[in-house]
Amino acid sequence: PLTVLVFVIGGFQVMLAFLDDTITARDAGNLFMLYGFLVVTRLLGYLLLAPLVEATGYYLSFSESLIAVHSGLRGTTSIVFVLLVDLAPDIERQTRDRVIFLAGGIVLLTLVVNATTIKVLIQMLGVGRAPLAKGLLLRRASNFLQESAQRLIQAHRGEAFYAGADWEVVSAN
């Protein structure tokens, strides 16, 4: 797909930026600071907008909110914009290389850090698991519906209106 092509071209551009020797250890430090800043900014944005989202009737628990913040991938759009910056002749080569490095690094860190830790975070927060009481309630509701269906089947078996029904199929489903 198109996103794969964008990532391949973007990765190639990041590699070229490395080969130009314009990327320094300071740039690598800036990359990690930028990544941390983006995570904090996403969290703050989410916290500020949560009341507005809840006003629309949609509610996320704190755990679900953390998952949403952690899952915020920065990828294809960033790489496309970086490729546009790389094509701009009026931007100094060293600046273009740094922008490519930072954007590509953020995408890489998102894939390496966020993608590999999301499963652990979900398990730690217990998101997706139904609470014990809810599980019991669902099981009881399911049993009640199955028993009610069996009673209805037994009640209607002898009726002339249902004489052509295949009761084995009805009972199995």
N, C-alpha and C positions, 0 to 999 in steps of 0.2 A: 504493500500500500504506500500511499504518499508519505505517511509519517516515517516509515522506514527509510525512504529516500532522503527525507529532511535530516534524520539523525545521522545517516551515513555522510552526507555532505557536510553537516555541522561538525561531526567528529573529525573529518578530514581537515577542516579549517582550524580546529583546535590544535591538531597535530602540527599543522604548518606554523601556527603561532608559537608553539614550543620550539620548533626548529629554527626560528628566527632569532633566538636568544634574547628576546625582549621581555620574557617572563622571568621574574626574579623570585627569590624566597619571600620577599615582602608581598608580592602579588598572591602567593599561596596563602600567606597569613591573612591577607585581605579577603580572600575567597572564604575562608572558614568564618571570619567575622561577619561577612555578608550573609552566609548561610544561616548563622545564628540570628542575625538581625531579621531575616525574612521569616524565620520560624516565629520569633517573638511578635513581629508585625502581623502575621497571619492570626496568631492567637488574640492579639488586641483587637484586630478588626472583627474577628468572630465574636468576641465578648461584647463589643460595642453594638454590633448588629443583631445579636441574639434577641433582645427585646422586640425589635421590629419584626423579626421572623416569627417569634411567638405570637405577636399580635395578629398574624395572618392565620393562626390556628395550627401551626406546625411546631411541634416541641421535640427537642432532643435532650436527653439526659446529659449530665456532665460527662459521663464516660463516652457517650456517643459523640459529644462535641469534641472531646480530645482526639477521638479517632478521625473526625472530619478535619481537624486542624493538622494532624499528623499526615493525613492522606493527600494533602494539597500538593499535587505534582506540578512542577514547573518544567515544561518540556518543549513540545513542538513549537508553540507560539514564540517562546524565547529564542529558539534556534533560528526560526525564520527571520525575526527582527535582527538577530546578530548577523545573519547572512546579508541582510540589507545594509547594515553598517559597514560590513566588509567591502561592499561594492561602492561605498561613498568615497570618491577621490579627494574630497575636500577635508576629510578627517585624516589626521596624521597616522602613519602606519603603526607606530608604537601604541597609540590610543586604540586603534582598531584591534590590534592583537590582544590588548588587555581586556577589552569588552568581550571579545570572543572567548578568551580564557575564563573570565568570570562567569559568563552565561553558560558556557559548556561545563564548567566546574560545578555550578549550581545544579544543572541537570544531572550530572554524574553523582553528586552527593545525594540528591533526591533518590536516585535509583539505588545507590549503594546503602544509604542509611535508612531512608523511609521504607523502601520496598522490602528490605530484609528484616526490619524490626516490627512491621505492622502486625504480623501474626502473633508475636510475643505480646505486644501491647493489647491486642484484642483479648488474648487469653488472660492476661493480668487483670484487665478491667472487667472481664466476664461479660463482654458485650456479645449478643447473639445467643446466649444461653437463656432459656426460659427459667424463671425462678421455680423452685420446687412446688410451691402452691399453685402456680400457673400450670405447670405440667400435670399435676394431679387433677386440676379442674378440667383441662383439655381431655385427659384420659376418661374422666367420668362423663363428660359431655359426649365423647365418642361412643362409649359403652351405652349410654342412654339412647343415642340415635340408632345404634345397631339393634338394641332390644326393641325399640319402638317399631322399627322397620320389620322385624321378625313377627311382632304381634299383628301388624297390618297385613302382612303376607298371609298369616294363618287365618285372619278374619275374612279375607277376600278369596281364598282358595275355592270355596264351595259356591261362589256366586256365578250365575249364568253369564253375566257380562264379561267375566274374565276366563271363560271356559277354554279359549284358545291360547291362553298364556303358557309359556314354558317356565314352570315354577322353579325348575332347577337353575335356569339362567337368572331368573329374578332373585332367587335366594343367594346365588353366588355373587351378585353385584350389589 
